[in-house]
Amino acid sequence: MIKQRTLKQKISTVGIGLHSGKKVSLTLTPMPIDFGIQFKRSDIANSTPFAVSAEGVIDTMLATKIASHPESKETVSTVEHLMAVLAAFGVDNVLIEVSAAEVPIMDGSSAPFVYLLQSAGIIDQDAPKRFIKIKKTVSVNENDKVAKLEPYNGFSLDFTINFDHPVLSRTSDHVECDFSAKIFIEEFSRARTFGFMRDFERMRELNLGLGGSLDNAIVVDDYRILNEGGLRYPDEFVRHKLLDAVGDLYQLGFPILGKFVGYKAGHRLNNLLIRELMNRPDAYEWVTCEEEDFSILTQFNLPTFVHA
């Protein structure tokens, strides 16, 4: 039986908010069975924790922003990189407290959060993990952009980007993998968010992106990558988009058994996809591992050092 998981111990870190440019404290606390993944604003008096959900995503411009309801002032943005790590480690139950309206951007990738969870440790809990098993293909599109979920015995991702830009066009635009903690940690977790110099300048004019720098993003001008060290992976751009998709899909709060296919998809389309899934009860079912072929188990076998 694949069991629910939480952290071994409470753990905290500090970073900078991408848009505010201010220091943000982040604390992860182990929680009991069936608590789910919940966020709380520690800087707001009497703040009430709220669980992640497809409908809880209230904005997808530049990042994924969540709240308990659209009118709530207790919002948390830039959650996708942390959510991707929780998905990779199979964490079901955790309270995430932030001291500002956004999760710290760290180095622009998921790697610092991988280290955070490795330091905390992961433990199994005495209850079965629940999966959302895709039974029928669900698809959404906007113009030529597409995101869809198909039946698959495991969790597979297939992502393609298509940017008309001389730098991005020189790198691979497609990546595909059978998802697992090991593959995520080694092949995707260090892929950083990226942006174009002209867009950063425009964001600054709107009082956004105040914490953005070459330390937490790949920045590209019209002809070259401005970061001194270049890329961490030859195809870092598309790998980061896949990383984002993993975090966006985990807004469901449960792991998916299915195949995700994205073409030029972003936060908005990823969220529209899981909303459409939840509106299609004929397209999925809730299962536990006893109802599944054990080939899916490899997805949830964490590298041994995570338990150290």
C-alpha positions as a printed Julia matrix, in Angstrom:
308×3 Matrix{Float64}:
   0.0    0.0     0.0
   1.32   3.44   -0.9
   0.8    5.55    2.21
   0.22   9.23    2.86
   3.31  11.24    3.75
   4.31  14.22    5.82
   7.58  15.73    7.1
   9.61  14.27    9.94
  10.08  17.66   11.53
   9.21  21.33   11.23
  11.62  23.36    9.13
  12.03  27.01    8.08
  13.96  29.14    5.64
  14.16  32.76    4.51
  14.33  34.26    1.02
  13.33  37.21   -1.12
   9.94  37.76   -2.71
  10.23  37.98   -6.49
   7.73  40.82   -6.85
   7.99  42.63   -3.51
  11.76  42.39   -3.17
  11.25  41.97    0.59
  12.44  39.24    2.95
   9.98  36.35    3.31
  10.0   33.64    5.98
   8.75  30.18    5.0
   7.9   27.43    7.5
   6.75  23.88    6.76
   5.07  21.93    9.59
   4.22  18.21    9.62
   0.48  17.55    9.84
  -1.74  14.53   10.52
  -3.47  12.18    8.09
  -5.97  13.77    5.68
  -4.95  17.34    6.6
  -3.9   17.99    3.04
  -1.65  20.79    1.78
  -2.65  24.07    3.38
  -1.18  27.58    3.27
  -1.31  30.25    5.97
  -0.21  33.89    6.06
   1.82  34.23    9.28
   2.01  38.01    8.85
  -1.79  38.42    9.13
  -3.37  38.26   12.58
  -5.89  35.43   13.01
  -5.1   34.14    9.53
  -6.98  30.96    8.65
  -5.17  28.15    6.8
  -6.67  27.18    3.45
  -6.19  24.08    1.35
  -4.9   24.06   -2.22
  -7.45  23.31   -4.93
  -8.05  23.87   -8.63
 -10.63  26.56   -7.81
  -8.3   28.17   -5.27
  -6.05  29.58   -8.01
  -7.15  33.21   -8.41
  -4.46  34.61  -10.7
  -1.92  33.15  -13.13
  -0.14  36.25  -14.43
   3.62  35.66  -14.03
   3.03  33.04  -11.3
   0.35  30.92   -9.64
  -1.53  32.85   -6.94
  -3.88  31.07   -4.55
  -6.43  32.01   -1.89
  -9.33  30.49    0.02
 -11.73  32.44   -2.23
 -11.39  35.15   -4.93
 -12.21  38.06   -2.58
  -9.82  36.98    0.17
  -6.94  39.27    1.12
  -5.0   36.25    2.39
  -3.35  35.36   -0.9
  -0.08  33.54   -1.6
   1.72  33.82   -4.94
   4.61  31.99   -6.64
   3.67  28.65   -5.06
   4.47  26.44   -8.07
   8.17  25.7    -7.42
   7.48  24.54   -3.86
   4.37  22.62   -4.91
   6.43  20.75   -7.53
   8.79  19.48   -4.8
   5.89  18.41   -2.59
   4.54  16.47   -5.58
   7.92  14.86   -6.25
   8.35  13.75   -2.63
   4.75  12.61   -2.38
   3.92  14.89    0.56
   0.17  14.81    1.29
  -0.1   16.59    4.62
   1.75  19.81    5.49
   1.07  23.34    6.73
   2.96  26.01    4.78
   3.29  29.39    6.49
   4.64  32.47    4.72
   5.27  35.93    6.16
   4.23  37.76    2.98
   1.98  37.45   -0.05
   4.44  35.22   -1.92
   6.65  32.19   -1.44
  10.33  33.26   -1.62
  11.77  32.87   -5.1
  15.11  31.46   -3.8
  17.32  30.83   -6.87
  14.36  30.68   -9.3
  14.23  26.88   -9.29
  12.94  24.1    -7.02
  16.41  23.0    -5.88
  16.44  24.98   -2.59
  13.08  23.45   -1.65
  14.44  19.98   -2.45
  17.21  20.63    0.06
  14.67  21.95    2.58
  12.56  18.78    2.42
  15.63  16.56    2.46
  16.72  18.31    5.66
  13.29  17.9     7.26
  12.95  14.26    6.2
   9.86  12.47    4.93
   7.81   9.86    6.82
   4.96   7.57    5.81
   1.67   7.79    7.67
  -0.71   4.94    8.48
  -3.32   5.7     5.83
  -3.54   4.99    2.09
  -2.59   7.69   -0.38
  -5.42   8.64   -2.72
  -4.81   9.15   -6.44
  -6.81  10.82   -9.18
  -6.82   8.26  -11.97
  -7.54   9.65  -15.44
 -10.14   7.51  -17.24
 -10.88   9.72  -20.27
  -8.83  12.37  -22.05
  -9.49  15.91  -20.84
  -8.16  18.81  -22.91
  -8.22  22.61  -22.92
  -6.8   25.02  -25.45
  -6.39  28.72  -26.19
  -5.53  29.51  -29.8
  -2.64  27.11  -30.55
  -1.81  26.43  -26.88
  -2.89  23.03  -25.55
  -2.9   21.2   -22.22
  -4.41  17.77  -21.71
  -4.51  14.75  -19.44
  -4.73  11.24  -20.86
  -5.13   7.78  -19.26
  -1.78   6.28  -18.23
  -0.62   3.78  -15.62
   1.71   6.1   -13.74
   2.48   9.8   -14.12
   4.08  10.93  -17.36
   4.74  14.43  -18.7
   5.31  15.62  -22.26
   6.0   19.34  -22.74
   6.84  21.48  -25.76
   7.65  25.19  -25.88
   7.75  27.36  -28.99
   9.33  30.8   -28.61
  10.21  32.92  -31.63
  13.47  34.08  -30.11
  17.04  33.57  -31.38
  18.32  32.31  -28.0
  15.49  29.95  -27.06
  15.22  28.58  -30.6
  18.8   27.29  -30.29
  17.84  24.99  -27.39
  15.65  21.88  -27.41
  11.96  22.75  -27.23
  10.64  19.36  -26.08
  11.04  17.15  -23.01
   9.25  13.99  -21.88
   9.6   11.77  -18.83
   7.99   9.23  -16.54
   7.85  11.21  -13.32
   9.63  10.14  -10.14
  11.36  11.81   -7.22
  14.78  10.77   -8.52
  14.14  12.07  -12.03
  12.71  15.33  -10.71
  15.62  15.96   -8.35
  18.32  15.11  -10.89
  16.81  16.31  -14.15
  14.39  19.15  -13.42
  14.68  20.66   -9.93
  17.56  23.02  -10.83
  15.85  24.49  -13.9
  15.26  28.2   -13.26
  12.47  30.53  -14.21
  13.35  32.73  -17.17
  12.36  36.03  -18.66
  13.28  38.62  -21.22
  15.08  41.83  -20.29
  12.39  43.95  -21.88
   9.73  42.25  -19.74
  11.69  42.79  -16.53
  11.97  46.48  -17.37
   8.22  46.63  -17.97
   7.51  44.85  -14.67
   9.65  47.33  -12.77
   7.57  50.14  -14.24
   4.49  48.4   -12.78
   6.24  48.0    -9.39
   6.56  44.25   -9.97
   9.58  41.97  -10.12
  11.4   44.12   -7.55
  13.23  41.07   -6.2
  14.16  39.69   -9.61
  17.84  39.45  -10.51
  20.39  37.3   -12.28
  20.62  35.37   -8.99
  17.07  34.02   -9.28
  16.19  33.94  -12.98
  17.64  33.34  -16.42
  17.53  36.72  -18.13
  17.69  36.94  -21.92
  18.08  40.03  -24.07
  17.47  40.09  -27.8
  20.55  38.0   -28.59
  22.08  36.28  -25.55
  21.74  34.91  -22.03
  22.92  37.56  -19.55
  23.7   35.16  -16.67
  27.45  34.71  -16.35
  27.24  30.93  -15.85
  24.86  30.33  -18.75
  22.39  27.45  -18.53
  22.34  24.63  -15.97
  20.84  22.23  -18.54
  21.16  22.55  -22.34
  17.34  22.66  -22.48
  16.74  24.5   -19.19
  13.9   26.61  -20.62
  11.57  23.71  -21.44
  12.6   21.82  -18.29
  11.47  24.75  -16.17
   8.11  24.86  -17.93
   7.64  21.18  -17.12
   8.62  21.91  -13.5
   5.96  24.63  -13.37
   3.37  22.22  -14.76
   4.11  19.67  -12.02
   3.51  22.33   -9.38
   0.38  23.63  -11.07
  -1.15  20.16  -11.39
  -0.49  19.47   -7.71
  -2.9   22.28   -6.85
  -5.36  19.4    -6.91
  -3.78  18.31   -3.63
  -3.56  14.72   -4.84
  -1.21  12.88   -7.22
  -2.42  12.12  -10.73
  -2.3    8.76  -12.48
  -2.24   9.87  -16.08
  -0.2   11.55  -18.79
   0.07  15.32  -19.06
   0.74  16.82  -22.47
   1.44  20.54  -22.81
   2.13  22.6   -25.91
   3.03  26.24  -25.14
   1.01  25.85  -21.93
   1.55  28.06  -18.89
   0.07  28.6   -15.45
  -3.29  29.72  -16.83
  -3.83  26.76  -19.13
  -2.54  24.31  -16.53
  -5.14  25.59  -14.08
  -7.92  25.57  -16.65
  -7.05  21.93  -17.29
  -7.44  20.77  -13.69
 -10.61  22.84  -13.33
 -12.0   21.08  -16.4
 -10.97  17.74  -14.93
 -12.85  18.45  -11.7
 -15.9   19.4   -13.78
 -15.74  16.03  -15.58
 -16.5   13.34  -12.96
 -16.77  10.8   -15.78
 -13.13  11.44  -16.72
 -11.5   10.35  -13.45
 -11.89   8.18  -10.37
 -10.37   8.05   -6.9
  -8.14   5.03   -6.3
  -5.58   3.67   -3.85
  -2.56   1.57   -4.73
  -4.35  -1.72   -4.06
  -6.48  -0.97   -7.1
  -3.47  -0.25   -9.31
  -0.76  -2.18  -11.07
   2.4   -1.96   -8.98
   4.37  -0.42  -11.84
   3.3    2.95  -10.43
   5.22   2.31   -7.22
   8.5    3.54   -8.72
   7.06   7.04   -8.89
   6.87   7.17   -5.1
  10.15   5.47   -4.19
  12.2    8.33   -2.77
  16.0    8.28   -3.05
  17.37   6.76    0.17
  19.12   9.94    1.32
  15.75  11.69    1.66
  15.02   9.43    4.65
  18.38  10.1     6.33
